[in-house]
Amino acid sequence: MNDVTSQVTAFLSAALRRQVEPDDDYFARGLADSLFALELVTFVESRFAITVEVEDLDLDSFRTARRITEFVRRKTAAPESGEAHAAEAS
């Protein structure tokens, strides 16, 4: 398990008061609700220094620890910039 997944599963396990595995869907299992989803988004933003935009608020991205890890990786990856392509065209 990588560091992001470990941090997320630790948070989930503590918050939900039961062991959560990387692929456990805690929403489908009835362990989490919409209020918890807000707490989870706040945790992800503060722990990984990212901003979750309105367009990012897709429950499927937050349904499991592994999906949260994928989301964090996408948000923290170097953004593709059109500036590099514009410089090459000059």
Backbone bond lengths (Angstrom), bond angles and torsions (degrees), N, CA, C in turn:
res aa  C-N    CA-C-N  psi(-1)  N-CA   C-N-CA  omega(-1)  CA-C   N-CA-C  phi
1 M - - - 1.449 - - 1.528 108.35 -
2 N 1.331 117.59 133.03 1.464 119.72 -178.89 1.529 111.04 -80.89
3 D 1.321 115.72 174.43 1.464 121.81 -173.66 1.533 112.86 -63.19
4 V 1.341 117.56 -43.51 1.463 120.34 -179.84 1.525 109.28 -62.52
5 T 1.320 116.43 -48.62 1.464 120.29 -179.59 1.524 110.74 -60.65
6 S 1.321 117.08 -40.66 1.470 120.91 178.56 1.520 111.54 -61.75
7 Q 1.324 117.03 -44.07 1.461 120.62 179.60 1.526 111.16 -65.07
8 V 1.325 116.24 -41.32 1.463 120.34 -179.36 1.526 110.57 -67.76
9 T 1.328 118.16 -45.50 1.466 119.82 -179.96 1.535 110.95 -65.02
10 A 1.320 117.64 -35.37 1.468 120.59 176.49 1.524 110.42 -63.36
11 F 1.338 116.79 -45.28 1.465 120.57 177.57 1.527 110.78 -61.23
12 L 1.328 116.36 -49.02 1.463 120.59 -178.40 1.522 111.56 -61.09
13 S 1.325 116.46 -44.91 1.464 120.39 -179.35 1.522 111.20 -61.25
14 A 1.332 116.88 -41.85 1.469 120.52 178.91 1.528 110.81 -68.95
15 A 1.318 116.87 -45.32 1.465 120.68 -176.55 1.527 112.18 -68.21
16 L 1.326 116.82 -36.99 1.461 121.11 -177.20 1.528 112.58 -93.05
17 R 1.335 115.71 -5.20 1.469 123.18 177.70 1.524 113.11 58.04
18 R 1.328 114.98 38.57 1.461 121.92 172.95 1.519 108.30 -162.53
19 Q 1.320 116.46 155.25 1.460 121.05 -178.04 1.521 110.03 -65.37
20 V 1.328 115.88 129.35 1.456 122.18 178.40 1.523 107.86 -117.71
21 E 1.317 115.85 129.33 1.461 122.42 177.40 1.532 109.34 -93.89
22 P 1.337 118.74 160.91 1.461 121.76 -175.68 1.532 115.96 -55.08
23 D 1.330 117.81 -30.33 1.469 119.54 -177.71 1.534 113.75 -106.27
24 D 1.330 117.30 9.52 1.464 120.38 177.30 1.524 110.34 -70.87
25 D 1.331 116.82 127.58 1.469 122.06 176.11 1.527 107.42 -93.85
26 Y 1.320 115.89 92.55 1.462 122.04 -174.98 1.514 112.18 -70.41
27 F 1.327 118.89 -21.88 1.461 120.54 175.25 1.530 109.76 -73.88
28 A 1.325 117.29 -46.29 1.468 121.41 179.32 1.526 111.19 -63.45
29 R 1.326 116.79 -32.17 1.469 121.10 -179.78 1.528 112.35 -80.97
30 G 1.331 117.38 -2.07 1.454 120.97 178.13 1.518 114.26 77.42
31 L 1.326 116.76 16.86 1.466 120.76 -179.16 1.527 112.71 -87.55
32 A 1.336 116.73 -15.53 1.463 121.06 -175.66 1.527 109.15 -135.24
33 D 1.337 114.26 153.07 1.461 120.43 178.00 1.529 109.50 -130.74
34 S 1.321 117.21 -172.77 1.463 120.96 -176.66 1.531 112.14 -63.92
35 L 1.318 117.60 -34.07 1.468 120.18 177.26 1.532 110.05 -64.88
36 F 1.317 116.52 -41.82 1.460 120.29 176.92 1.531 110.39 -64.44
37 A 1.326 117.30 -35.20 1.470 120.68 178.46 1.523 110.37 -58.65
38 L 1.324 117.44 -40.19 1.466 120.89 177.59 1.531 110.87 -65.02
39 E 1.321 116.16 -41.42 1.464 120.45 177.59 1.532 110.34 -62.68
40 L 1.308 116.09 -39.85 1.461 121.77 179.71 1.528 111.11 -65.25
41 V 1.311 117.31 -43.98 1.468 121.21 177.79 1.530 109.78 -61.79
42 T 1.318 117.49 -42.78 1.467 121.62 178.56 1.523 110.83 -61.83
43 F 1.330 116.79 -42.81 1.471 120.85 176.74 1.530 110.67 -59.90
44 V 1.321 117.34 -48.75 1.474 121.57 -178.11 1.526 110.16 -60.28
45 E 1.315 117.22 -44.36 1.466 120.18 179.68 1.524 111.57 -61.85
46 S 1.316 117.26 -47.55 1.463 119.43 -175.91 1.524 112.46 -74.03
47 R 1.310 118.32 -41.80 1.464 121.68 -176.88 1.530 112.51 -67.82
48 F 1.335 116.46 -38.12 1.462 119.75 -173.68 1.526 113.13 -109.97
49 A 1.326 116.50 9.64 1.471 123.02 175.66 1.525 111.68 51.74
50 I 1.332 115.18 50.75 1.458 120.45 176.59 1.517 108.58 -127.46
51 T 1.305 116.23 165.12 1.453 121.68 174.72 1.520 107.89 -111.64
52 V 1.310 115.56 126.67 1.453 120.60 175.93 1.524 106.33 -91.73
53 E 1.306 115.54 111.62 1.462 121.72 -178.16 1.531 109.65 -80.94
54 V 1.320 116.27 163.27 1.464 121.11 179.05 1.530 110.22 -55.18
55 E 1.330 117.21 -41.96 1.466 120.43 -179.17 1.532 112.44 -68.41
56 D 1.336 117.69 -14.01 1.468 122.23 177.64 1.529 112.37 -85.19
57 L 1.316 117.03 -11.26 1.465 121.00 -172.34 1.531 111.52 -79.55
58 D 1.307 115.08 66.58 1.452 123.24 175.19 1.525 106.57 -108.09
59 L 1.320 117.13 119.13 1.456 120.84 -176.34 1.523 112.12 -53.78
60 D 1.319 117.66 -33.48 1.466 119.84 -179.36 1.528 112.45 -60.27
61 S 1.318 118.12 -28.03 1.471 121.09 178.34 1.523 112.59 -73.65
62 F 1.329 117.15 -16.52 1.464 121.99 -175.59 1.529 113.04 -118.88
63 R 1.318 116.70 10.54 1.464 122.64 -173.34 1.528 113.92 -74.14
64 T 1.335 117.59 -29.38 1.468 122.29 178.75 1.524 109.04 -139.05
65 A 1.315 116.21 161.57 1.467 120.18 177.89 1.525 110.62 -62.47
66 R 1.326 117.04 -37.58 1.466 120.03 -179.92 1.531 110.93 -65.42
67 R 1.324 117.33 -39.23 1.471 120.05 177.99 1.526 111.06 -68.46
68 I 1.322 117.03 -35.74 1.466 119.79 175.84 1.526 109.18 -63.63
69 T 1.318 117.93 -41.87 1.462 121.87 177.80 1.523 110.50 -58.41
70 E 1.318 117.18 -45.43 1.472 121.06 178.19 1.527 110.58 -61.61
71 F 1.330 116.59 -41.87 1.456 121.45 178.54 1.531 110.77 -61.61
72 V 1.332 116.89 -47.13 1.471 121.27 179.57 1.525 109.92 -60.94
73 R 1.305 117.97 -42.45 1.475 121.04 178.72 1.525 111.19 -61.59
74 R 1.331 116.93 -42.06 1.483 119.69 178.39 1.525 110.48 -63.51
75 K 1.327 116.88 -42.04 1.462 120.63 -177.05 1.526 112.96 -72.37
76 T 1.318 117.84 -27.82 1.459 120.32 -176.95 1.523 112.88 -97.80
77 A 1.323 117.48 -5.19 1.471 120.53 177.46 1.521 108.74 -69.18
78 A 1.329 115.54 151.05 1.463 120.07 178.12 1.525 108.06 -60.55
79 P 1.311 117.24 125.60 1.465 119.45 -179.08 1.522 111.22 -67.12
80 E 1.324 114.94 144.64 1.457 118.51 175.06 1.516 106.87 -74.44
81 S 1.301 116.35 133.49 1.450 120.37 -175.63 1.512 110.80 -115.74
82 G 1.300 115.73 134.34 1.452 120.67 174.98 1.505 111.19 -71.91
83 E 1.356 117.12 -15.57 1.466 120.80 -178.93 1.511 111.25 -63.90
84 A 1.333 117.94 -37.34 1.469 120.86 -178.58 1.531 109.28 -65.01
85 H 1.338 116.19 -40.79 1.454 119.13 179.43 1.520 110.86 -68.34
86 A 1.316 117.20 -36.10 1.461 120.79 179.45 1.522 110.13 -66.89
87 A 1.332 117.30 -38.40 1.460 120.80 179.01 1.516 111.14 -66.19
88 E 1.345 116.71 -37.60 1.461 120.34 179.68 1.517 111.14 -66.94
89 A 1.331 116.87 -33.41 1.461 121.20 -177.92 1.512 112.62 -74.08
90 S 1.339 117.58 -19.52 1.475 121.15 -177.24 1.496 111.95 -73.48
